[in-house]
Amino acid sequence: MKQVLSQEQKAQTKEFFKQIYGDPMKGGGVYLYDAGFGNTALKSSVYSMTAQALRDIAATGAAYASANIFKANRNGYCRRTDNFLWRFNHITIDIDYIGDFAHSYPTLEEDLEARIRWHAESYGIPMPNYIVFTGSGGCHLYYVFESLPNGSEKRMVKGIQATKMKLIAKWVEAESNFDPHGLGFKVDTNATDPTRVFRVPGSIHENTGRVCYMKSTGTPQYIYKNFCVVLEDKPWNGDYAIKNANRDIERSRNGFGKKSPIKAPLVNKDMTAAWLGTKRLNELFHLADQGWGFINCREKTAHLAWIWLRDAGFAMPECEMQLRRLNELFYAPLSIRELLYTAKGNGKNYRYSNQTIRSLLGLDGSEGFFIGHRSREFKDRAGKARKHKRLIAGLVLLGKKIREIAKELKLSISLVKRRRIEIKKSEGFTHWATAQI
């Protein structure tokens, strides 16, 4: 049975193909699939791709598009394999949400976007042009550049793959800080082959029922050569770039060798009551799912859950439903009357520190829940200046003007001018764009 698509779904699908596949295909096309991968189509224009994807979404709930462009051989035969790769105009990084559930997907996605922006701005990781939220809590980062031919000897694919692995290695370094409290974000290092397909915005995720949608970060389309310069922070030979990137990924995840310089972002004014409530609810349910049982603290646990549900913005019926779900995870469930009475208390919303929460729940901190963020470090003026020089140098190499740089980095024009002069008088823009902070 066909679904009736909303105007927002149609707009999302159209905008996606316009922005990601808007360059002329020059004889090639994009492979499109429905949710069951039973219907296959090779389309060459934004109009035909959009129309086909909307038909697939209406019929099966989802559509998938090949990351790259393919072209048939002289006999008109074409398959989605390396032999038929024709052109490249973007790189996609897949960040999966591997948590069991989320009380508020919008809050989860907002927090993930904030952390992606924070790491890109603070550590010189290129900012994606678009973020596509898949509907399951994770996202795809799209880096768009000019359309590049694979060449008669199919050599460009190796360069694109090396660039992609360097970029993935940088995001894996930041991976543990996407959510330091264990909700479960992970960069997919397997979704890297050039024949990969990704979910199209406007699709409906089969597990959550949420619509996949795309957000622009405001970053202009990249020039591929300049994009590679930003990633060249290590003197890797092209033949060994992928091996070295895989080595860095292994070190970041398993702690071998030198530790990653990236630190978890400090949460201050951006830590809203809704964000904190959602985070603590997820921690509470993860603790329950691990069989904690909440012996001798069921009433206190229900009271905390109620406060955090209200902070997270849930309506009263939803609060009660989630509270009943938590009650089922207790070693001995409370009666519904006692559960609601003890949870709501006198109706006031108290603010508890992580130390108090651990005490109320009988935790000692070794369980990894409710341990909080580290305190703010002292101001490092020299380090801040180095960070500004790196960011400014990278943007200058991308062709940005002083006013554009000042606006993007939220710095004064006079400070940007001063840092530019300092860069010129020292090692130059190329050195600072790739300097280690």
C-alpha positions in Angstrom: 0.0 0.0 0.0 1.4 3.3 -1.1 2.0 6.0 1.5 1.0 9.6 1.2 4.2 11.7 1.5 4.2 15.0 3.3 5.3 18.2 1.7 8.3 18.2 4.1 9.4 14.7 2.9 9.1 15.9 -0.7 11.1 19.0 0.0 13.8 17.1 1.8 14.3 14.6 -1.0 14.4 17.3 -3.7 16.8 19.5 -1.7 19.1 16.5 -1.1 19.5 15.6 -4.7 19.9 19.3 -5.7 22.7 19.9 -3.3 24.5 16.6 -3.3 24.1 15.5 -7.0 23.5 18.8 -8.7 26.6 18.8 -10.8 26.2 17.5 -14.4 26.6 13.7 -14.6 28.5 13.9 -17.9 27.1 10.6 -19.1 26.9 8.8 -15.8 24.2 8.3 -13.2 23.3 7.5 -9.6 21.9 4.1 -8.6 18.7 4.3 -6.6 17.1 1.5 -4.5 13.9 1.0 -2.5 13.7 -0.2 1.1 14.0 -3.8 0.1 16.6 -3.3 -2.6 14.3 -5.0 -5.0 13.8 -2.0 -7.3 16.9 -0.7 -9.0 17.2 2.4 -11.2 20.1 4.4 -12.7 19.2 8.1 -13.0 21.2 11.0 -14.4 19.3 14.2 -13.5 18.1 15.8 -10.3 14.5 15.6 -11.5 14.6 11.9 -12.4 16.5 11.0 -9.2 14.0 12.9 -7.0 11.0 11.4 -8.8 12.4 7.9 -8.5 13.3 8.3 -4.8 9.8 9.7 -4.0 8.2 6.7 -5.8 10.4 4.3 -3.8 9.6 6.1 -0.5 5.9 6.1 -1.2 5.9 2.4 -2.1 8.3 1.0 0.5 9.0 3.7 3.1 12.6 4.4 2.1 15.0 5.1 -0.7 18.8 4.7 -1.0 21.3 6.4 -3.3 24.8 5.4 -4.4 27.5 7.6 -2.9 29.2 8.0 -6.3 28.4 8.2 -10.0 28.5 5.2 -12.3 28.6 4.8 -16.1 27.8 2.0 -18.5 30.4 0.5 -20.8 30.3 0.6 -24.6 27.8 -2.3 -24.6 25.5 -0.4 -22.4 26.1 -2.7 -19.4 26.5 -1.2 -16.0 26.7 -2.5 -12.4 27.4 -0.8 -9.0 31.0 -2.1 -8.9 34.5 -0.5 -8.9 34.8 -1.2 -12.7 32.0 1.2 -13.5 32.9 4.1 -11.2 32.8 7.2 -13.2 32.9 10.4 -11.1 33.1 11.6 -7.5 31.8 14.8 -6.0 31.5 14.1 -2.3 32.6 12.0 0.7 30.2 10.7 3.3 31.1 9.7 6.9 28.6 7.5 8.7 28.1 8.0 12.5 25.9 5.4 14.0 23.9 5.6 17.2 24.3 2.2 18.9 22.2 2.9 22.0 19.2 0.7 22.7 16.7 3.5 22.7 16.4 7.3 23.1 13.7 9.1 25.1 14.0 12.2 22.8 15.5 11.8 19.3 15.3 15.5 18.6 17.4 16.3 21.7 19.8 13.5 20.9 20.3 14.8 17.4 20.7 18.4 18.5 23.4 17.4 21.0 25.2 15.3 18.4 25.1 18.2 15.9 26.5 20.5 18.6 29.4 18.2 19.4 30.2 17.7 15.7 30.3 21.5 15.2 32.4 21.9 18.4 35.1 19.4 17.3 35.2 20.8 13.8 35.7 24.3 15.0 38.1 23.5 17.8 40.4 20.9 16.3 40.7 21.7 12.7 38.5 18.8 11.4 36.8 20.0 8.2 33.2 21.0 8.8 30.8 19.0 6.8 28.6 20.9 4.3 25.5 18.9 5.3 24.4 16.6 8.1 21.8 14.0 7.3 20.0 12.6 10.4 19.0 9.1 9.5 16.1 8.8 11.9 17.8 6.2 14.2 19.8 8.7 16.2 22.9 8.7 14.0 23.8 10.8 11.0 25.8 11.0 7.8 28.3 13.8 7.3 28.5 15.0 3.7 31.6 16.8 2.3 30.8 18.2 -1.2 33.4 19.3 -3.7 33.6 19.8 -7.5 32.8 16.7 -9.7 36.0 14.7 -10.4 36.5 12.1 -13.1 37.8 8.7 -12.1 40.1 8.6 -15.2 40.6 6.0 -17.9 42.9 4.0 -15.5 40.6 4.3 -12.5 43.2 6.0 -10.4 41.1 8.8 -8.8 39.2 6.3 -6.7 42.4 5.5 -4.7 43.0 9.1 -3.9 39.4 9.7 -2.8 39.6 6.6 -0.6 42.8 7.8 1.0 41.2 11.2 1.7 38.1 9.5 3.1 40.2 7.3 5.5 42.2 10.3 6.7 38.9 12.1 7.5 37.5 9.1 9.2 40.6 8.8 11.4 40.1 12.4 12.6 36.5 11.7 13.5 37.3 8.5 15.3 39.7 10.5 17.5 36.7 12.6 18.5 34.3 9.6 18.7 34.4 8.9 22.4 33.5 12.6 23.1 30.3 12.6 21.0 28.7 11.4 24.2 31.1 10.7 27.1 28.3 9.2 29.1 27.9 6.0 27.0 24.8 6.6 24.9 26.6 4.9 22.1 27.9 6.9 19.0 30.4 5.2 16.7 32.0 6.2 13.4 31.4 3.4 10.9 34.8 2.4 9.6 33.3 -0.3 7.4 31.0 2.0 5.4 34.0 3.3 3.3 33.9 1.5 0.0 33.2 3.7 -3.0 30.2 1.6 -4.1 28.3 2.2 -0.8 24.7 3.5 -0.7 23.1 5.8 1.9 19.6 6.6 3.0 17.9 9.5 1.2 16.3 12.3 3.2 12.5 12.0 3.2 12.8 8.2 3.9 11.2 6.8 7.1 13.4 4.7 9.3 11.9 1.3 9.7 12.7 0.9 13.5 11.8 4.4 14.8 9.2 5.6 12.3 11.1 8.9 12.1 11.7 10.8 8.9 15.3 11.1 7.7 16.2 14.8 7.1 19.1 17.0 6.0 20.6 20.2 7.6 23.1 22.5 6.1 26.0 23.7 8.2 26.5 26.8 6.1 29.9 25.7 4.9 30.5 26.5 1.2 31.3 23.7 -1.2 34.9 22.6 -0.9 37.7 22.7 -3.6 39.1 19.2 -3.4 42.8 20.2 -3.5 42.2 22.7 -0.6 40.2 20.1 1.3 43.1 17.7 1.1 45.5 20.4 2.3 43.5 20.8 5.5 43.7 17.0 6.1 47.5 16.8 5.5 48.6 17.2 9.1 50.9 14.2 8.7 53.6 13.5 6.1 51.9 10.3 4.7 53.0 8.9 1.4 49.9 8.2 -0.7 50.6 4.5 -0.9 50.6 4.2 2.9 47.9 6.8 3.7 45.1 4.2 4.1 47.4 1.9 6.3 48.4 4.8 8.5 44.8 6.0 8.8 43.7 2.5 9.9 46.6 2.5 12.4 45.4 5.8 13.9 41.9 4.4 14.1 43.1 1.4 16.0 45.1 3.6 18.4 42.2 5.9 19.0 39.9 3.0 19.9 42.2 0.6 21.7 44.6 3.0 23.3 47.8 1.7 21.6 50.6 4.2 21.2 50.1 8.0 21.6 46.8 9.1 23.0 44.5 11.3 21.0 45.0 15.1 21.8 41.2 15.7 21.5 39.5 16.3 24.8 35.8 16.2 25.6 34.1 19.5 25.1 33.2 21.5 28.2 29.4 21.8 28.6 28.4 25.0 30.3 25.7 27.4 28.9 24.7 24.8 26.3 23.8 22.2 29.0 20.1 22.9 29.2 17.7 21.3 31.6 16.2 19.3 28.7 19.6 18.0 27.6 20.6 17.1 31.1 17.3 15.5 31.8 17.5 13.4 28.7 21.1 12.4 29.4 20.4 11.3 32.9 17.3 9.3 31.8 19.4 7.4 29.3 22.0 6.6 32.0 19.2 5.5 34.4 17.6 3.1 31.9 21.0 1.8 30.8 21.8 1.1 34.5 18.4 -0.7 34.8 19.0 -2.7 31.6 22.2 -4.0 33.1 20.3 -5.6 36.0 21.0 -3.1 38.8 17.5 -3.7 40.3 17.5 -0.6 42.6 17.3 -2.5 45.8 16.4 -0.3 48.7 16.1 2.8 46.5 13.1 2.2 44.2 11.1 5.2 45.6 14.1 7.5 45.2 14.8 6.2 41.7 11.2 6.9 40.7 11.4 10.4 42.1 14.6 11.1 40.1 13.1 9.7 36.9 10.0 11.9 37.3 12.1 15.0 37.7 14.2 14.2 34.6 11.2 13.2 32.5 9.7 16.7 33.2 13.0 18.4 32.5 13.3 16.5 29.2 9.9 18.0 28.2 7.7 15.0 28.2 3.9 15.4 28.6 2.2 14.0 31.6 0.9 10.8 30.0 4.3 10.0 28.5 6.0 10.6 31.8 3.7 8.1 33.5 4.2 5.6 30.7 8.0 5.8 30.9 7.8 5.6 34.7 5.8 2.4 34.5 8.4 1.0 32.1 11.2 1.8 34.6 9.1 0.2 37.4 9.1 -3.1 35.5 12.9 -3.1 35.7 12.9 -2.9 39.5 13.8 -6.1 41.4 10.3 -5.9 42.8 7.9 -3.5 41.1 6.0 -1.0 43.2 2.2 -0.7 43.0 1.1 1.8 40.4 -0.4 4.0 43.1 2.7 4.0 45.2 4.9 4.5 42.2 3.1 7.7 41.1 2.8 9.0 44.6 6.5 8.6 45.5 7.6 9.8 42.1 5.6 13.1 42.0 6.3 13.9 45.7 5.1 17.4 46.4 5.4 18.5 42.8 8.7 20.4 43.2 11.6 19.9 40.8 14.9 19.6 42.8 18.4 19.8 41.4 20.7 17.0 42.4 24.4 16.8 41.9 26.0 13.6 40.4 27.5 12.8 43.8 24.1 13.0 45.4 22.5 10.9 42.7 25.1 8.2 43.1 24.5 8.2 46.8 20.7 7.9 46.4 21.1 5.0 43.9 23.8 3.2 45.9 26.5 3.7 43.3 30.2 4.2 44.0 31.2 5.6 40.6 32.9 2.5 39.3 29.8 1.6 37.3 30.4 4.5 35.0 27.1 6.3 35.5 26.5 9.8 36.8 30.1 10.7 36.9 29.7 14.1 35.2 32.1 16.3 33.4 35.5 17.5 34.5 35.8 21.0 35.7 36.8 23.9 33.4 40.5 24.2 32.9 42.5 27.4 33.4 42.6 29.8 30.5 45.4 28.9 28.1 46.0 32.2 26.1 48.9 30.9 24.2 47.0 27.7 23.2 44.0 29.8 22.2 46.2 31.9 19.9 47.7 28.8 18.3 44.2 27.4 17.8 43.1 30.7 16.2 46.1 30.7 13.9 45.4 27.2 12.7 41.7 27.9 12.0 42.4 31.2 10.3 45.2 29.8 8.1 43.0 26.9 7.0 40.2 29.3 6.0 42.7 31.7 4.2 43.8 28.7 2.1 40.2 28.0 1.3 39.9 31.5 -0.2 37.9 33.2 2.6 38.1 36.9 3.2 38.9 38.6 6.5 35.2 39.5 7.2 34.1 36.0 6.3 36.7 34.5 8.6 35.8 36.8 11.5 32.1 36.0 11.1 32.6 32.2 10.9 35.0 32.0 13.9 33.1 34.7 15.8 36.2 36.8 16.3 36.8 40.5 15.8 38.1 41.7 12.4 41.0 43.4 14.2 42.0 40.1 15.9 41.8 38.2 12.6 44.0 40.8 10.9 46.5 40.6 13.7 46.7 36.8 13.6 47.1 37.0 9.8 50.1 39.3 10.1 51.6 37.0 12.8 51.2 34.0 10.5 52.8 35.8 7.6 55.8 36.8 9.7 56.3 33.3 11.0 56.1 30.0 9.2 53.3 30.9 6.8 49.7 29.8 6.1 50.5 26.2 4.9 52.5 25.5 8.1 49.8 26.8 10.5 46.9 25.2 8.6 48.4 21.8 9.4 50.1 22.6 12.7 49.5 20.4 15.7 47.7 22.2 18.6 
